[in-house]
Amino acid sequence: MTYVDALNWLDYLCTFGIKAGLERITQLAQALGNPQNFYRTVHVAGTNGKGSVCAMLAEILKAHGLKVGLFTSPHLESYCERIRVDGVDIPEDDFANELARVKSCGVSCTHFEALTAAAFDYFRRRDVDIAVIETGLGGTFDSTNIITPEVSIITNVARDHENILGDIDSIARNKAGIIKRGVPTVTAATGHPLEIIRRVAEDMGSPLHEVTAPCDVAINLRGEHQRWNAAVAIEAAKILGVDGSAIERGLKSVTWVGRFEVVENPAGVVVIDGAHNPHGAQALRRALDKNFPRGQRSWLFGVLADKDFRAMLDVLFNAGDSVIVTEPPSQRAASSEIICAELRERGIACAAVADNFAAVQRLMNSPADVKIIAGSLYLIGAVRKFVVG
């Protein structure tokens, strides 16, 4: 199987959508020799920030002298970004070989189950000491939930994927499904979701570590929300026995593209952020107001239709902003015309531009003091290369 063959097979698997249950991933793992049991793991769920927490914790563990696997989703530009060892993407040939092994198991599986199994097997073959594993969706029936981690992390709980996960109580219970008996849990959740997590942790005999304040350690990521994410990563690292020096070194060197990423482009300051739900939009707005409180803002915006984009519009934009709306390269993309109509009702100047490249070029030509690309990570992946190079 070539890399292109692997991508074609993944595209084929996408047609079957999301299927709940752990039966298929359990069969796949067994066929591969249960590779997930050959190294230590940390399991990370949450509505927002879980990718950043994963990146921070992986960098901290690497600074501690461990060989670290990292499995995250989605990717921005290449599937290989999803599976990393010590910060290096899996090579395309190895990615293809892993998908070939998964396919040869003969188990009917979903797109994400195939990727999960491939990651588990690759980490064993690379002989990692520990792997940081991000859930794809939810927790209880997420295909990553066959591991027995040393620490479970639930970053926070907010409304997202309600068409799949249900109301906020259902979302909290689903994410709490990664809590394992006797395994410590770290969370920065608040309110009623925290009460649900507390009850599940107590029932499972899981020591619960509640993060109640942002960290004050220097971080190589911008935004107050990243200080909360860092506090979660630090608490998990302490449970794992990591020393303070490694924590500081890891946080100073961590990178996580597309998350309040500030780019000094010849066209001016560009902020790139994958805020794709109302909770993420609030974090982005706060970070913008703190870091760029003055000046005109021009936006490139696009989200998926299954997101509460109307709530995002209420949060993100000022009356003097101008917005270019485009559609992320996904069949689930929200209509740019519908979003523009909603923006006009709110008194926000906007224009719908179908072509992603034309949209980003129009943004770059804007005279605004700060240019912002925000919304779906599918959009970020499609246009970031035109800004960063």
N, C-alpha and C positions, 0 to 999 in steps of 0.2 A: 504494500500500500504506500503510495506517495503522499506527500503533504496535501496536494490537491485532492487526491482520492479521499483522504481523511475529512477534508472540509466538505466535500460532496456528500459523504455519508452522514455527517452531522446535519447538513441541510435537510437530508432525507428524514432524519430522526425528528427534526423540528416539526414536520407535518403532523406528528402524532400528539403534539401539545404536551401539557403537564398532566401526569397521572400520579395521584397520591398513593402512598404505600411504600414499604421498605422491602417487599418480597423480591423485586427484580434486582435491586442493588445488593441484597444479601446473597442472591444466587450468583451474581457477577463476582462479588468478592470471594465467595467460596471457590468458584472456578479458577480464580487467579491465586488461590492459596492464602486468602485473607491477609493481603499485604498491610492493611491498616493496623494490624496487631504487632508489627515488627519495629515500631518506633513510638515514642511518646507523642501525644497530641494535645492541642488546645482547641476548643470548639467555640466559635464566635457567631452569635445571632444578634438581631436588633433591627430596628426600622432604619436608622441612619447611623453613619459613623463606623459601621462594622469593618468596612474595607480599610479605613484609616487606622483603626485599632489593630487590625491584623498586620498592617505594614509597620506600625510602630513596634508592636510586640516582636515581630520577626527580626527587626533591626536590633532591638535590645538583646534578644537571645543570641543573635550572631555576634554582637559585641561581647557577650559573655563567653564566647569561644565555642559555641555549638554550631553544628551543621544543620541549617534550618530549611525546611520545606514550607512553601506558602501556596495555598490554593484559594483564589478569589474569583469573583465574577461581578459584572460582566467584564469583557476586555474592551479596550478602546480601539486599537488598530489591528491586533493580531491575537488569535486564540492562544498563542504561546505565552502571552502575558499572564494567563490564568494559573499557570503551573510554574513555580520558580524554586530554585535551590540557591540559598545564599544570595538572593537578589538577582540571579541570572535566569532569564526566561528559558524554558525548555527548548532545545533546538528543534527545528521543523522535522528533521529526520526522526528524532526520538519521539516527537509528538505523533507522527504517523505510525511509528512502530507500536506505540502504546495503544492507539486506537485500533490497530490491526489485531492486537492481542485481545482487546475487549470484544471486538466483533467476532473473533474466532471462538469465543465462549458459547456462541449460539443462543444467548439469552436475549429475548425481546426486551428492549430498554428504551428509555427516553434520552433525549439530547443531553440533559444535565447528568443523568445517571451514567452515561458513557464517559463523560468528562470526569466525573467524580472517581469512577473506577480507574481511569487512566492515571489520574493524579496519585491515588493511593499506591498504585503499582510502581509508578516512576519514583516516588519517594523511597520505596523499599529498594529499588534497584540502585538508587544513588546513595543508599545507606545513610539517610539523614538521622540525626539524633532526635529531632523533634519536628513536628509539622503543625503549623497554624492553619486551621481549616475554617473557612467562612461558609455559612449556610447559603443556599441559593434563595430559598423562599420559605419563610416561616421557621419551623424547627422540628416539630413532632414527626412529620412524615417527610422531611427533607432528606435527600439521599445521603447526605453527609452524616446522618444521625445513627450510623451503625458503629461509630467509634466510641471508645470509653476514654474520655480525655482526662488529663490531670487537673485541668481547670475549665469550667464552662463560663462563658461571658455572654451577657445580654446587655448590649450597649444602652438601649433605650427602647421605648415602645410608643409608637404614634400611629395614626391612621395611614394605611397604605395597603394596596392590594386587597381592599375590602371586598371586591367581587369574588376573591378566592378565599381569603382568610376570615371574612366576616367583620363583626363590629370590634370595638377596641378591646372588650373583654376576651373575645375569641382570639384576637391577635396576640394578646398577652399570654393566654394559656398555650397557644401554639408555640410561641417562642420559648416559653418555660419548658416545653417538651424536650429541650436539650439537657435539662438538669438531670444528672445521674446520681444514683444513690451513693452517698458518702463523698462525692466529689465536690470540692469548693466551687462556689458560684460568685462571680463578680458582676455587679450591675450598677448603672447610673440611672435606672428607671425611677420615675416618681409617680405620685398619685395612686389612683386605683390599680394601674398595671403593676406597680411595686407591691401592693398588697397581695395580688394574685401570685407574683413571683415569690413573695415571702411564704405564702401558704404551701406552694409546691415544694420549695426548698425545705421547709420544715417536715413535710410528709416524706421527702426523700432522704432526710438526714444529711442534707447538704449544707455545710457552713456557708452562710451568706455574707458577702463583703459588699456593703453599700457605699458607693462613691457619692459623697455629698458636697464636694467642692472641686473646682478646677485645680490643676497642678500649677506649681510655680517654677517648674524646671524649664530651661530654655529648649524650645522645639523648633525644628526646621520646617514647620508648617504654620501658615497664618490662620487667624480666626480664633475667637474665643471658644467656639465649639471644639476646636482641636485641643484646647487645654483640658476640656472635659474628657475627650477621647484619650488623651495622654494619661490622665488620672486613672482611667480604667486600665489602660495597658500597664501602668506602673504597679497598680494593685495586683494584677495577675502575675507580673514579673516577680514581685516580692513573694507571692505564694510559691512560685517555682524556685525560689532560692537565689534569685539574681541579685548581685551586689549593686550598690548605688552608683558606682563608677560606670558600670556597663549600661545602666539605665540612662545616665546622662549622655554617654557617648552615642548610644543608639538613637536617642531623641534629637540630638544635634545633627545626625547624619541622615535621618529618614527622609525619603521623598515619596510623594504620592500624587502623580500627575492628575490634572483635571479636578482637583479639589481645592478651591480658592487658590488657584495657581496664578501668580502675577507675572506677566510676560512683558518685558521691555521691547516692544516691537518698533520698527522705524515709524510706524503710523501712530505711535503713542502707547500709553499704558493699556494693556488688555488683561482682564480678569477672566479666567476660565473656571467654571464650577458646575459640577454635575448635580445641581439641586433639582431633583426630579419629583418632589412631593412637597406638600405644604410645610412640613417640619424642616426639610432641607432648605426651602425657600426662606423661612424665618431666619435660619442660621446665616444664609448668604446675605440677606438684607442687613442683619446686625453687623456682619463683618465689613460690608461695604460702607455703612454709616460710620464705623469706627476708623477704618483705614483711609477712606476717600470721602470725607464728610462734605466737601465742597466741589463745585463744578458740575457741568452737564454730563449726563450719562446716556450712552447709546447702547442698545441691546441687540443681540441676536438670540432668539428664543425659540425653542421647539420641544415638545414633550409627547409622550404616548397618550393615547386616548383613554386608557384605563386609569390614568392619574387624575386627581382632583385639581385640574389646572385652573379652574375658576378661583379656588381658594388661593392658589399660587399667584394669580394676577393681582388679587387684593393685597398681597403681602409685598411683592417685589418692586412695583413701579411707582415712581413719583410723577406728579402732574407734568413736569417739564421734560420727562424722558421721551426718547424716541425709540421705537421697537421695530426691528425687522423680524418677522415671523417666518420660519421655514419648517419643513417637516423632516424629522429624523428618518434615516434610511431603514424603516421598519414597517411591516404591514400593519402594525398597531399604532402608527403615528396619528396624532390628533390633527385634524384639518387646520391648516394655517388660516384659511378664510374664516372659520368659526372663531378661532382665537382672536383674530383681528377684529371681528365684529364685537366680541366681548370687551376688547381693549377700547374700542371707540365709545362704547357705552360708558366706560369709566373715564373718558376724556383724555385718553392716551394716544398720541400720534403713532401710527403704525403702518406697515406695508407688508404684504405677503409676497415672498419671493420663493418660487418653487425650487430652483436649483440651489443646492447647498453652497457650491463654490461662488456663484454669483451673489448669494446672500452675504457670505463672509467678506467678499471684496467690497460690497456696499458698506458693510460695517467699518472696514478698514479705512474707507474714504470719508468717513464721518468726521466732522470737526470736533466732536465731543471730547471732553477732557479725559473721560474714562470710558473704555469700550468693554462690554461684558458679554461673554458667551455663556449661556446658562440653559439648563434643562436636562433632557435625556442624555445619558452617557453614550447612547448611539449617535446623537448629534455631535457630542464632544469628540468622539472617535473619528467622525467623518470630516470635521473641519479643523481640528487642532493643528494638523500638519501644515495647514496654510498660514498659520499664525506663528508657530514655533520654528518651522522649517525642518 
